[in-house]
C-alpha cells in the first residue's frame, strides 16, 4: 500500500461520523414517557442512597469521634 492510498485524517473523520450516524439510526430510542419514568426512578434511588450514606457517615463519624476521645 503506497503512502497516497492511506486515508488522511479528514477522510477518517468523515468515515467515523458516517458510521456513527448509521449506528445511531439502529438504536431503539425510548419514548418520552419511558425516559421520564426511568429518570424519575434514578432520581428517587439517588436521593434514597444519598440519605442512607449520609446517615451511615454521621454514625461512623460519631463512633470514630468517641474512639478518638477515649
Beta strands, then each sheet from edge to edge (+ up, - down):
end
